[in-house]
């Protein structure tokens, strides 16, 4: 039995991470496009910040995915 704080393990973890990474990249691009067309500087800066945050989330998950993939290869 696994604890609540334990990371899920199994074959579905990596595909779900890839889906989340792709979604976060899409969101980052979407917010960047909104920023480009925003005439109000304060709002434009907020859109840019959202874009940076989503890009950061995607990068962080990519690092996690890479770590998990290396760990899985060591086990096999």
mmCIF file of the N, C-alpha and C atoms, coordinates in Angstrom:
data_MODEL
# 
_entry.id   MODEL 
# 
loop_
_atom_site.group_PDB 
_atom_site.id 
_atom_site.type_symbol 
_atom_site.label_atom_id 
_atom_site.label_alt_id 
_atom_site.label_comp_id 
_atom_site.label_asym_id 
_atom_site.label_entity_id 
_atom_site.label_seq_id 
_atom_site.pdbx_PDB_ins_code 
_atom_site.Cartn_x 
_atom_site.Cartn_y 
_atom_site.Cartn_z 
_atom_site.occupancy 
_atom_site.B_iso_or_equiv 
_atom_site.pdbx_formal_charge 
_atom_site.auth_seq_id 
_atom_site.auth_comp_id 
_atom_site.auth_asym_id 
_atom_site.auth_atom_id 
_atom_site.pdbx_PDB_model_num 
ATOM 1   N N  . UNK A 1 1  ? 0.851  -1.171 0.000   1.00 0.00 ? 1  UNK A N  1 
ATOM 2   C CA . UNK A 1 1  ? 0.000  0.000  0.000   1.00 0.00 ? 1  UNK A CA 1 
ATOM 3   C C  . UNK A 1 1  ? 0.899  1.238  0.000   1.00 0.00 ? 1  UNK A C  1 
ATOM 4   N N  . UNK A 1 2  ? 0.586  2.247  -0.818  1.00 0.00 ? 2  UNK A N  1 
ATOM 5   C CA . UNK A 1 2  ? 1.394  3.454  -0.891  1.00 0.00 ? 2  UNK A CA 1 
ATOM 6   C C  . UNK A 1 2  ? 0.781  4.550  -0.052  1.00 0.00 ? 2  UNK A C  1 
ATOM 7   N N  . UNK A 1 3  ? 1.648  5.423  0.473   1.00 0.00 ? 3  UNK A N  1 
ATOM 8   C CA . UNK A 1 3  ? 1.175  6.565  1.243   1.00 0.00 ? 3  UNK A CA 1 
ATOM 9   C C  . UNK A 1 3  ? 0.679  7.667  0.338   1.00 0.00 ? 3  UNK A C  1 
ATOM 10  N N  . UNK A 1 4  ? -0.060 8.589  0.888   1.00 0.00 ? 4  UNK A N  1 
ATOM 11  C CA . UNK A 1 4  ? -0.619 9.688  0.093   1.00 0.00 ? 4  UNK A CA 1 
ATOM 12  C C  . UNK A 1 4  ? 0.454  10.583 -0.496  1.00 0.00 ? 4  UNK A C  1 
ATOM 13  N N  . UNK A 1 5  ? 1.557  10.778 0.201   1.00 0.00 ? 5  UNK A N  1 
ATOM 14  C CA . UNK A 1 5  ? 2.611  11.681 -0.255  1.00 0.00 ? 5  UNK A CA 1 
ATOM 15  C C  . UNK A 1 5  ? 3.591  11.007 -1.204  1.00 0.00 ? 5  UNK A C  1 
ATOM 16  N N  . UNK A 1 6  ? 3.478  9.721  -1.387  1.00 0.00 ? 6  UNK A N  1 
ATOM 17  C CA . UNK A 1 6  ? 4.380  9.003  -2.259  1.00 0.00 ? 6  UNK A CA 1 
ATOM 18  C C  . UNK A 1 6  ? 4.011  9.256  -3.717  1.00 0.00 ? 6  UNK A C  1 
ATOM 19  N N  . UNK A 1 7  ? 5.048  9.400  -4.568  1.00 0.00 ? 7  UNK A N  1 
ATOM 20  C CA . UNK A 1 7  ? 4.805  9.635  -5.993  1.00 0.00 ? 7  UNK A CA 1 
ATOM 21  C C  . UNK A 1 7  ? 4.210  8.382  -6.622  1.00 0.00 ? 7  UNK A C  1 
ATOM 22  N N  . UNK A 1 8  ? 3.266  8.556  -7.555  1.00 0.00 ? 8  UNK A N  1 
ATOM 23  C CA . UNK A 1 8  ? 2.710  7.397  -8.244  1.00 0.00 ? 8  UNK A CA 1 
ATOM 24  C C  . UNK A 1 8  ? 3.770  6.747  -9.124  1.00 0.00 ? 8  UNK A C  1 
ATOM 25  N N  . UNK A 1 9  ? 3.719  5.456  -9.237  1.00 0.00 ? 9  UNK A N  1 
ATOM 26  C CA . UNK A 1 9  ? 4.663  4.723  -10.058 1.00 0.00 ? 9  UNK A CA 1 
ATOM 27  C C  . UNK A 1 9  ? 3.881  3.912  -11.075 1.00 0.00 ? 9  UNK A C  1 
ATOM 28  N N  . UNK A 1 10 ? 4.510  3.618  -12.180 1.00 0.00 ? 10 UNK A N  1 
ATOM 29  C CA . UNK A 1 10 ? 3.858  2.781  -13.163 1.00 0.00 ? 10 UNK A CA 1 
ATOM 30  C C  . UNK A 1 10 ? 3.973  3.349  -14.553 1.00 0.00 ? 10 UNK A C  1 
ATOM 31  N N  . UNK A 1 11 ? 3.490  2.602  -15.529 1.00 0.00 ? 11 UNK A N  1 
ATOM 32  C CA . UNK A 1 11 ? 3.662  2.978  -16.925 1.00 0.00 ? 11 UNK A CA 1 
ATOM 33  C C  . UNK A 1 11 ? 2.883  4.223  -17.354 1.00 0.00 ? 11 UNK A C  1 
ATOM 34  N N  . UNK A 1 12 ? 1.867  4.624  -16.606 1.00 0.00 ? 12 UNK A N  1 
ATOM 35  C CA . UNK A 1 12 ? 1.062  5.775  -17.010 1.00 0.00 ? 12 UNK A CA 1 
ATOM 36  C C  . UNK A 1 12 ? 1.677  7.106  -16.591 1.00 0.00 ? 12 UNK A C  1 
ATOM 37  N N  . UNK A 1 13 ? 2.678  7.088  -15.732 1.00 0.00 ? 13 UNK A N  1 
ATOM 38  C CA . UNK A 1 13 ? 3.253  8.324  -15.217 1.00 0.00 ? 13 UNK A CA 1 
ATOM 39  C C  . UNK A 1 13 ? 3.932  9.118  -16.326 1.00 0.00 ? 13 UNK A C  1 
ATOM 40  N N  . UNK A 1 14 ? 4.772  8.484  -17.121 1.00 0.00 ? 14 UNK A N  1 
ATOM 41  C CA . UNK A 1 14 ? 5.523  9.211  -18.143 1.00 0.00 ? 14 UNK A CA 1 
ATOM 42  C C  . UNK A 1 14 ? 4.602  9.791  -19.215 1.00 0.00 ? 14 UNK A C  1 
ATOM 43  N N  . UNK A 1 15 ? 3.652  9.030  -19.768 1.00 0.00 ? 15 UNK A N  1 
ATOM 44  C CA . UNK A 1 15 ? 2.741  9.660  -20.740 1.00 0.00 ? 15 UNK A CA 1 
ATOM 45  C C  . UNK A 1 15 ? 1.963  10.829 -20.145 1.00 0.00 ? 15 UNK A C  1 
ATOM 46  N N  . UNK A 1 16 ? 1.538  10.710 -18.897 1.00 0.00 ? 16 UNK A N  1 
ATOM 47  C CA . UNK A 1 16 ? 0.789  11.813 -18.299 1.00 0.00 ? 16 UNK A CA 1 
ATOM 48  C C  . UNK A 1 16 ? 1.677  13.034 -18.110 1.00 0.00 ? 16 UNK A C  1 
ATOM 49  N N  . UNK A 1 17 ? 2.952  12.831 -17.796 1.00 0.00 ? 17 UNK A N  1 
ATOM 50  C CA . UNK A 1 17 ? 3.880  13.957 -17.701 1.00 0.00 ? 17 UNK A CA 1 
ATOM 51  C C  . UNK A 1 17 ? 4.059  14.624 -19.057 1.00 0.00 ? 17 UNK A C  1 
ATOM 52  N N  . UNK A 1 18 ? 4.182  13.822 -20.096 1.00 0.00 ? 18 UNK A N  1 
ATOM 53  C CA . UNK A 1 18 ? 4.342  14.388 -21.449 1.00 0.00 ? 18 UNK A CA 1 
ATOM 54  C C  . UNK A 1 18 ? 3.121  15.217 -21.836 1.00 0.00 ? 18 UNK A C  1 
ATOM 55  N N  . UNK A 1 19 ? 1.945  14.752 -21.476 1.00 0.00 ? 19 UNK A N  1 
ATOM 56  C CA . UNK A 1 19 ? 0.718  15.494 -21.775 1.00 0.00 ? 19 UNK A CA 1 
ATOM 57  C C  . UNK A 1 19 ? 0.717  16.822 -21.021 1.00 0.00 ? 19 UNK A C  1 
ATOM 58  N N  . UNK A 1 20 ? 1.085  16.785 -19.747 1.00 0.00 ? 20 UNK A N  1 
ATOM 59  C CA . UNK A 1 20 ? 1.128  18.020 -18.955 1.00 0.00 ? 20 UNK A CA 1 
ATOM 60  C C  . UNK A 1 20 ? 2.168  18.991 -19.497 1.00 0.00 ? 20 UNK A C  1 
ATOM 61  N N  . UNK A 1 21 ? 3.340  18.480 -19.878 1.00 0.00 ? 21 UNK A N  1 
ATOM 62  C CA . UNK A 1 21 ? 4.387  19.342 -20.438 1.00 0.00 ? 21 UNK A CA 1 
ATOM 63  C C  . UNK A 1 21 ? 3.879  20.033 -21.695 1.00 0.00 ? 21 UNK A C  1 
ATOM 64  N N  . UNK A 1 22 ? 3.259  19.277 -22.583 1.00 0.00 ? 22 UNK A N  1 
ATOM 65  C CA . UNK A 1 22 ? 2.729  19.847 -23.824 1.00 0.00 ? 22 UNK A CA 1 
ATOM 66  C C  . UNK A 1 22 ? 1.669  20.903 -23.521 1.00 0.00 ? 22 UNK A C  1 
ATOM 67  N N  . UNK A 1 23 ? 0.803  20.616 -22.581 1.00 0.00 ? 23 UNK A N  1 
ATOM 68  C CA . UNK A 1 23 ? -0.260 21.570 -22.214 1.00 0.00 ? 23 UNK A CA 1 
ATOM 69  C C  . UNK A 1 23 ? 0.335  22.846 -21.640 1.00 0.00 ? 23 UNK A C  1 
ATOM 70  N N  . UNK A 1 24 ? 1.331  22.721 -20.775 1.00 0.00 ? 24 UNK A N  1 
ATOM 71  C CA . UNK A 1 24 ? 1.962  23.911 -20.206 1.00 0.00 ? 24 UNK A CA 1 
ATOM 72  C C  . UNK A 1 24 ? 2.682  24.723 -21.274 1.00 0.00 ? 24 UNK A C  1 
ATOM 73  N N  . UNK A 1 25 ? 3.303  24.050 -22.232 1.00 0.00 ? 25 UNK A N  1 
ATOM 74  C CA . UNK A 1 25 ? 3.955  24.771 -23.347 1.00 0.00 ? 25 UNK A CA 1 
ATOM 75  C C  . UNK A 1 25 ? 2.905  25.529 -24.173 1.00 0.00 ? 25 UNK A C  1 
ATOM 76  N N  . UNK A 1 26 ? 1.767  24.877 -24.425 1.00 0.00 ? 26 UNK A N  1 
ATOM 77  C CA . UNK A 1 26 ? 0.681  25.538 -25.161 1.00 0.00 ? 26 UNK A CA 1 
ATOM 78  C C  . UNK A 1 26 ? 0.186  26.766 -24.403 1.00 0.00 ? 26 UNK A C  1 
ATOM 79  N N  . UNK A 1 27 ? -0.004 26.612 -23.102 1.00 0.00 ? 27 UNK A N  1 
ATOM 80  C CA . UNK A 1 27 ? -0.465 27.731 -22.281 1.00 0.00 ? 27 UNK A CA 1 
ATOM 81  C C  . UNK A 1 27 ? 0.552  28.875 -22.292 1.00 0.00 ? 27 UNK A C  1 
ATOM 82  N N  . UNK A 1 28 ? 1.828  28.547 -22.188 1.00 0.00 ? 28 UNK A N  1 
ATOM 83  C CA . UNK A 1 28 ? 2.873  29.575 -22.216 1.00 0.00 ? 28 UNK A CA 1 
ATOM 84  C C  . UNK A 1 28 ? 2.820  30.344 -23.540 1.00 0.00 ? 28 UNK A C  1 
ATOM 85  N N  . UNK A 1 29 ? 2.691  29.627 -24.636 1.00 0.00 ? 29 UNK A N  1 
ATOM 86  C CA . UNK A 1 29 ? 2.614  30.277 -25.947 1.00 0.00 ? 29 UNK A CA 1 
ATOM 87  C C  . UNK A 1 29 ? 1.358  31.140 -26.056 1.00 0.00 ? 29 UNK A C  1 
ATOM 88  N N  . UNK A 1 30 ? 0.254  30.642 -25.546 1.00 0.00 ? 30 UNK A N  1 
ATOM 89  C CA . UNK A 1 30 ? -1.003 31.389 -25.584 1.00 0.00 ? 30 UNK A CA 1 
ATOM 90  C C  . UNK A 1 30 ? -0.883 32.710 -24.813 1.00 0.00 ? 30 UNK A C  1 
ATOM 91  N N  . UNK A 1 31 ? -0.331 32.648 -23.611 1.00 0.00 ? 31 UNK A N  1 
ATOM 92  C CA . UNK A 1 31 ? -0.182 33.857 -22.811 1.00 0.00 ? 31 UNK A CA 1 
ATOM 93  C C  . UNK A 1 31 ? 0.816  34.823 -23.436 1.00 0.00 ? 31 UNK A C  1 
ATOM 94  N N  . UNK A 1 32 ? 1.851  34.292 -24.076 1.00 0.00 ? 32 UNK A N  1 
ATOM 95  C CA . UNK A 1 32 ? 2.815  35.156 -24.768 1.00 0.00 ? 32 UNK A CA 1 
ATOM 96  C C  . UNK A 1 32 ? 2.138  35.888 -25.925 1.00 0.00 ? 32 UNK A C  1 
ATOM 97  N N  . UNK A 1 33 ? 1.262  35.187 -26.663 1.00 0.00 ? 33 UNK A N  1 
ATOM 98  C CA . UNK A 1 33 ? 0.520  35.840 -27.758 1.00 0.00 ? 33 UNK A CA 1 
ATOM 99  C C  . UNK A 1 33 ? -0.410 36.922 -27.217 1.00 0.00 ? 33 UNK A C  1 
ATOM 100 N N  . UNK A 1 34 ? -1.069 36.630 -26.107 1.00 0.00 ? 34 UNK A N  1 
ATOM 101 C CA . UNK A 1 34 ? -1.938 37.639 -25.499 1.00 0.00 ? 34 UNK A CA 1 
ATOM 102 C C  . UNK A 1 34 ? -1.123 38.873 -25.097 1.00 0.00 ? 34 UNK A C  1 
ATOM 103 N N  . UNK A 1 35 ? 0.062  38.653 -24.559 1.00 0.00 ? 35 UNK A N  1 
ATOM 104 C CA . UNK A 1 35 ? 0.924  39.766 -24.152 1.00 0.00 ? 35 UNK A CA 1 
ATOM 105 C C  . UNK A 1 35 ? 1.317  40.626 -25.352 1.00 0.00 ? 35 UNK A C  1 
ATOM 106 N N  . UNK A 1 36 ? 1.606  39.978 -26.476 1.00 0.00 ? 36 UNK A N  1 
ATOM 107 C CA . UNK A 1 36 ? 2.013  40.719 -27.676 1.00 0.00 ? 36 UNK A CA 1 
ATOM 108 C C  . UNK A 1 36 ? 0.933  41.692 -28.138 1.00 0.00 ? 36 UNK A C  1 
ATOM 109 N N  . UNK A 1 37 ? -0.313 41.313 -27.986 1.00 0.00 ? 37 UNK A N  1 
ATOM 110 C CA . UNK A 1 37 ? -1.402 42.149 -28.460 1.00 0.00 ? 37 UNK A CA 1 
ATOM 111 C C  . UNK A 1 37 ? -2.010 43.070 -27.412 1.00 0.00 ? 37 UNK A C  1 
ATOM 112 N N  . UNK A 1 38 ? -1.457 43.044 -26.212 1.00 0.00 ? 38 UNK A N  1 
ATOM 113 C CA . UNK A 1 38 ? -2.042 43.825 -25.111 1.00 0.00 ? 38 UNK A CA 1 
ATOM 114 C C  . UNK A 1 38 ? -1.473 45.242 -25.076 1.00 0.00 ? 38 UNK A C  1 
ATOM 115 N N  . UNK A 1 39 ? -2.333 46.259 -25.248 1.00 0.00 ? 39 UNK A N  1 
ATOM 116 C CA . UNK A 1 39 ? -1.847 47.642 -25.242 1.00 0.00 ? 39 UNK A CA 1 
ATOM 117 C C  . UNK A 1 39 ? -1.562 48.203 -23.836 1.00 0.00 ? 39 UNK A C  1 
ATOM 118 N N  . UNK A 1 40 ? -2.169 47.630 -22.812 1.00 0.00 ? 40 UNK A N  1 
ATOM 119 C CA . UNK A 1 40 ? -1.986 48.136 -21.447 1.00 0.00 ? 40 UNK A CA 1 
ATOM 120 C C  . UNK A 1 40 ? -0.756 47.457 -20.837 1.00 0.00 ? 40 UNK A C  1 
ATOM 121 N N  . UNK A 1 41 ? 0.243  48.255 -20.492 1.00 0.00 ? 41 UNK A N  1 
ATOM 122 C CA . UNK A 1 41 ? 1.530  47.720 -20.036 1.00 0.00 ? 41 UNK A CA 1 
ATOM 123 C C  . UNK A 1 41 ? 1.404  46.811 -18.814 1.00 0.00 ? 41 UNK A C  1 
ATOM 124 N N  . UNK A 1 42 ? 0.613  47.206 -17.849 1.00 0.00 ? 42 UNK A N  1 
ATOM 125 C CA . UNK A 1 42 ? 0.463  46.402 -16.628 1.00 0.00 ? 42 UNK A CA 1 
ATOM 126 C C  . UNK A 1 42 ? -0.114 45.028 -16.946 1.00 0.00 ? 42 UNK A C  1 
ATOM 127 N N  . UNK A 1 43 ? -1.123 45.000 -17.772 1.00 0.00 ? 43 UNK A N  1 
ATOM 128 C CA . UNK A 1 43 ? -1.745 43.723 -18.149 1.00 0.00 ? 43 UNK A CA 1 
ATOM 129 C C  . UNK A 1 43 ? -0.788 42.916 -19.022 1.00 0.00 ? 43 UNK A C  1 
ATOM 130 N N  . UNK A 1 44 ? -0.102 43.589 -19.941 1.00 0.00 ? 44 UNK A N  1 
ATOM 131 C CA . UNK A 1 44 ? 0.880  42.910 -20.792 1.00 0.00 ? 44 UNK A CA 1 
ATOM 132 C C  . UNK A 1 44 ? 1.942  42.217 -19.938 1.00 0.00 ? 44 UNK A C  1 
ATOM 133 N N  . UNK A 1 45 ? 2.421  42.921 -18.912 1.00 0.00 ? 45 UNK A N  1 
ATOM 134 C CA . UNK A 1 45 ? 3.425  42.336 -18.011 1.00 0.00 ? 45 UNK A CA 1 
ATOM 135 C C  . UNK A 1 45 ? 2.881  41.124 -17.266 1.00 0.00 ? 45 UNK A C  1 
ATOM 136 N N  . UNK A 1 46 ? 1.604  41.168 -16.903 1.00 0.00 ? 46 UNK A N  1 
ATOM 137 C CA . UNK A 1 46 ? 0.995  40.022 -16.227 1.00 0.00 ? 46 UNK A CA 1 
ATOM 138 C C  . UNK A 1 46 ? 0.882  38.821 -17.159 1.00 0.00 ? 46 UNK A C  1 
ATOM 139 N N  . UNK A 1 47 ? 0.510  39.068 -18.424 1.00 0.00 ? 47 UNK A N  1 
ATOM 140 C CA . UNK A 1 47 ? 0.461  37.975 -19.401 1.00 0.00 ? 47 UNK A CA 1 
ATOM 141 C C  . UNK A 1 47 ? 1.851  37.376 -19.587 1.00 0.00 ? 47 UNK A C  1 
ATOM 142 N N  . UNK A 1 48 ? 2.857  38.238 -19.670 1.00 0.00 ? 48 UNK A N  1 
ATOM 143 C CA . UNK A 1 48 ? 4.238  37.747 -19.833 1.00 0.00 ? 48 UNK A CA 1 
ATOM 144 C C  . UNK A 1 48 ? 4.670  36.915 -18.630 1.00 0.00 ? 48 UNK A C  1 
ATOM 145 N N  . UNK A 1 49 ? 4.293  37.356 -17.443 1.00 0.00 ? 49 UNK A N  1 
ATOM 146 C CA . UNK A 1 49 ? 4.634  36.609 -16.231 1.00 0.00 ? 49 UNK A CA 1 
ATOM 147 C C  . UNK A 1 49 ? 3.963  35.234 -16.233 1.00 0.00 ? 49 UNK A C  1 
ATOM 148 N N  . UNK A 1 50 ? 2.708  35.181 -16.644 1.00 0.00 ? 50 UNK A N  1 
ATOM 149 C CA . UNK A 1 50 ? 2.023  33.888 -16.756 1.00 0.00 ? 50 UNK A CA 1 
ATOM 150 C C  . UNK A 1 50 ? 2.735  32.984 -17.768 1.00 0.00 ? 50 UNK A C  1 
ATOM 151 N N  . UNK A 1 51 ? 3.132  33.567 -18.894 1.00 0.00 ? 51 UNK A N  1 
ATOM 152 C CA . UNK A 1 51 ? 3.851  32.791 -19.915 1.00 0.00 ? 51 UNK A CA 1 
ATOM 153 C C  . UNK A 1 51 ? 5.145  32.228 -19.337 1.00 0.00 ? 51 UNK A C  1 
ATOM 154 N N  . UNK A 1 52 ? 5.899  33.055 -18.620 1.00 0.00 ? 52 UNK A N  1 
ATOM 155 C CA . UNK A 1 52 ? 7.152  32.588 -17.997 1.00 0.00 ? 52 UNK A CA 1 
ATOM 156 C C  . UNK A 1 52 ? 6.884  31.483 -16.974 1.00 0.00 ? 52 UNK A C  1 
ATOM 157 N N  . UNK A 1 53 ? 5.843  31.650 -16.182 1.00 0.00 ? 53 UNK A N  1 
ATOM 158 C CA . UNK A 1 53 ? 5.524  30.644 -15.168 1.00 0.00 ? 53 UNK A CA 1 
ATOM 159 C C  . UNK A 1 53 ? 5.167  29.295 -15.793 1.00 0.00 ? 53 UNK A C  1 
ATOM 160 N N  . UNK A 1 54 ? 4.360  29.318 -16.845 1.00 0.00 ? 54 UNK A N  1 
ATOM 161 C CA . UNK A 1 54 ? 3.999  28.067 -17.500 1.00 0.00 ? 54 UNK A CA 1 
ATOM 162 C C  . UNK A 1 54 ? 5.195  27.433 -18.194 1.00 0.00 ? 54 UNK A C  1 
ATOM 163 N N  . UNK A 1 55 ? 6.057  28.246 -18.790 1.00 0.00 ? 55 UNK A N  1 
ATOM 164 C CA . UNK A 1 55 ? 7.280  27.712 -19.407 1.00 0.00 ? 55 UNK A CA 1 
ATOM 165 C C  . UNK A 1 55 ? 8.174  27.079 -18.339 1.00 0.00 ? 55 UNK A C  1 
ATOM 166 N N  . UNK A 1 56 ? 8.248  27.714 -17.181 1.00 0.00 ? 56 UNK A N  1 
ATOM 167 C CA . UNK A 1 56 ? 9.033  27.163 -16.077 1.00 0.00 ? 56 UNK A CA 1 
ATOM 168 C C  . UNK A 1 56 ? 8.455  25.821 -15.613 1.00 0.00 ? 56 UNK A C  1 
ATOM 169 N N  . UNK A 1 57 ? 7.140  25.756 -15.471 1.00 0.00 ? 57 UNK A N  1 
ATOM 170 C CA . UNK A 1 57 ? 6.506  24.496 -15.084 1.00 0.00 ? 57 UNK A CA 1 
ATOM 171 C C  . UNK A 1 57 ? 6.830  23.387 -16.085 1.00 0.00 ? 57 UNK A C  1 
ATOM 172 N N  . UNK A 1 58 ? 6.742  23.707 -17.367 1.00 0.00 ? 58 UNK A N  1 
ATOM 173 C CA . UNK A 1 58 ? 7.051  22.710 -18.398 1.00 0.00 ? 58 UNK A CA 1 
ATOM 174 C C  . UNK A 1 58 ? 8.504  22.256 -18.292 1.00 0.00 ? 58 UNK A C  1 
ATOM 175 N N  . UNK A 1 59 ? 9.414  23.193 -18.112 1.00 0.00 ? 59 UNK A N  1 
ATOM 176 C CA . UNK A 1 59 ? 10.834 22.847 -17.992 1.00 0.00 ? 59 UNK A CA 1 
ATOM 177 C C  . UNK A 1 59 ? 11.102 21.985 -16.764 1.00 0.00 ? 59 UNK A C  1 
ATOM 178 N N  . UNK A 1 60 ? 10.448 22.317 -15.666 1.00 0.00 ? 60 UNK A N  1 
ATOM 179 C CA . UNK A 1 60 ? 10.614 21.547 -14.441 1.00 0.00 ? 60 UNK A CA 1 
ATOM 180 C C  . UNK A 1 60 ? 10.110 20.118 -14.635 1.00 0.00 ? 60 UNK A C  1 
ATOM 181 N N  . UNK A 1 61 ? 8.966  19.981 -15.280 1.00 0.00 ? 61 UNK A N  1 
ATOM 182 C CA . UNK A 1 61 ? 8.435  18.643 -15.534 1.00 0.00 ? 61 UNK A CA 1 
ATOM 183 C C  . UNK A 1 61 ? 9.310  17.871 -16.516 1.00 0.00 ? 61 UNK A C  1 
ATOM 184 N N  . UNK A 1 62 ? 9.892  18.574 -17.498 1.00 0.00 ? 62 UNK A N  1 
ATOM 185 C CA . UNK A 1 62 ? 10.797 17.902 -18.427 1.00 0.00 ? 62 UNK A CA 1 
ATOM 186 C C  . UNK A 1 62 ? 12.009 17.338 -17.690 1.00 0.00 ? 62 UNK A C  1 
ATOM 187 N N  . UNK A 1 63 ? 12.516 18.096 -16.729 1.00 0.00 ? 63 UNK A N  1 
ATOM 188 C CA . UNK A 1 63 ? 13.634 17.609 -15.921 1.00 0.00 ? 63 UNK A CA 1 
ATOM 189 C C  . UNK A 1 63 ? 13.226 16.372 -15.134 1.00 0.00 ? 63 UNK A C  1 
ATOM 190 N N  . UNK A 1 64 ? 12.032 16.407 -14.570 1.00 0.00 ? 64 UNK A N  1 
ATOM 191 C CA . UNK A 1 64 ? 11.515 15.273 -13.818 1.00 0.00 ? 64 UNK A CA 1 
ATOM 192 C C  . UNK A 1 64 ? 11.338 14.058 -14.728 1.00 0.00 ? 64 UNK A C  1 
ATOM 193 N N  . UNK A 1 65 ? 10.817 14.296 -15.913 1.00 0.00 ? 65 UNK A N  1 
ATOM 194 C CA . UNK A 1 65 ? 10.620 13.220 -16.885 1.00 0.00 ? 65 UNK A CA 1 
ATOM 195 C C  . UNK A 1 65 ? 11.962 12.595 -17.255 1.00 0.00 ? 65 UNK A C  1 
ATOM 196 N N  . UNK A 1 66 ? 12.955 13.436 -17.482 1.00 0.00 ? 66 UNK A N  1 
ATOM 197 C CA . UNK A 1 66 ? 14.282 12.942 -17.824 1.00 0.00 ? 66 UNK A CA 1 
ATOM 198 C C  . UNK A 1 66 ? 14.859 12.102 -16.684 1.00 0.00 ? 66 UNK A C  1 
ATOM 199 N N  . UNK A 1 67 ? 14.695 12.571 -15.451 1.00 0.00 ? 67 UNK A N  1 
ATOM 200 C CA . UNK A 1 67 ? 15.176 11.837 -14.285 1.00 0.00 ? 67 UNK A CA 1 
ATOM 201 C C  . UNK A 1 67 ? 14.481 10.487 -14.169 1.00 0.00 ? 67 UNK A C  1 
ATOM 202 N N  . UNK A 1 68 ? 13.164 10.479 -14.361 1.00 0.00 ? 68 UNK A N  1 
ATOM 203 C CA . UNK A 1 68 ? 12.403 9.228  -14.276 1.00 0.00 ? 68 UNK A CA 1 
ATOM 204 C C  . UNK A 1 68 ? 12.809 8.263  -15.384 1.00 0.00 ? 68 UNK A C  1 
ATOM 205 N N  . UNK A 1 69 ? 13.045 8.788  -16.581 1.00 0.00 ? 69 UNK A N  1 
ATOM 206 C CA . UNK A 1 69 ? 13.427 7.930  -17.702 1.00 0.00 ? 69 UNK A CA 1 
ATOM 207 C C  . UNK A 1 69 ? 14.790 7.287  -17.436 1.00 0.00 ? 69 UNK A C  1 
ATOM 208 N N  . UNK A 1 70 ? 15.738 8.073  -16.917 1.00 0.00 ? 70 UNK A N  1 
ATOM 209 C CA . UNK A 1 70 ? 17.051 7.512  -16.594 1.00 0.00 ? 70 UNK A CA 1 
ATOM 210 C C  . UNK A 1 70 ? 16.929 6.445  -15.516 1.00 0.00 ? 70 UNK A C  1 
ATOM 211 N N  . UNK A 1 71 ? 16.105 6.699  -14.511 1.00 0.00 ? 71 UNK A N  1 
ATOM 212 C CA . UNK A 1 71 ? 15.915 5.740  -13.430 1.00 0.00 ? 71 UNK A CA 1 
ATOM 213 C C  . UNK A 1 71 ? 15.281 4.446  -13.959 1.00 0.00 ? 71 UNK A C  1 
ATOM 214 N N  . UNK A 1 72 ? 14.316 4.577  -14.853 1.00 0.00 ? 72 UNK A N  1 
ATOM 215 C CA . UNK A 1 72 ? 13.650 3.401  -15.418 1.00 0.00 ? 72 UNK A CA 1 
ATOM 216 C C  . UNK A 1 72 ? 14.626 2.571  -16.247 1.00 0.00 ? 72 UNK A C  1 
ATOM 217 N N  . UNK A 1 73 ? 15.523 3.228  -16.981 1.00 0.00 ? 73 UNK A N  1 
ATOM 218 C CA . UNK A 1 73 ? 16.518 2.489  -17.784 1.00 0.00 ? 73 UNK A CA 1 
ATOM 219 C C  . UNK A 1 73 ? 17.488 1.736  -16.881 1.00 0.00 ? 73 UNK A C  1 
ATOM 220 N N  . UNK A 1 74 ? 17.827 2.300  -15.725 1.00 0.00 ? 74 UNK A N  1 
ATOM 221 C CA . UNK A 1 74 ? 18.733 1.628  -14.799 1.00 0.00 ? 74 UNK A CA 1 
ATOM 222 C C  . UNK A 1 74 ? 18.082 0.368  -14.231 1.00 0.00 ? 74 UNK A C  1 
ATOM 223 N N  . UNK A 1 75 ? 16.779 0.420  -14.032 1.00 0.00 ? 75 UNK A N  1 
ATOM 224 C CA . UNK A 1 75 ? 16.058 -0.726 -13.461 1.00 0.00 ? 75 UNK A CA 1 
ATOM 225 C C  . UNK A 1 75 ? 15.977 -1.857 -14.482 1.00 0.00 ? 75 UNK A C  1 
ATOM 226 N N  . UNK A 1 76 ? 15.751 -1.500 -15.752 1.00 0.00 ? 76 UNK A N  1 
ATOM 227 C CA . UNK A 1 76 ? 15.598 -2.513 -16.801 1.00 0.00 ? 76 UNK A CA 1 
ATOM 228 C C  . UNK A 1 76 ? 16.902 -3.163 -17.070 1.00 0.00 ? 76 UNK A C  1 
# 
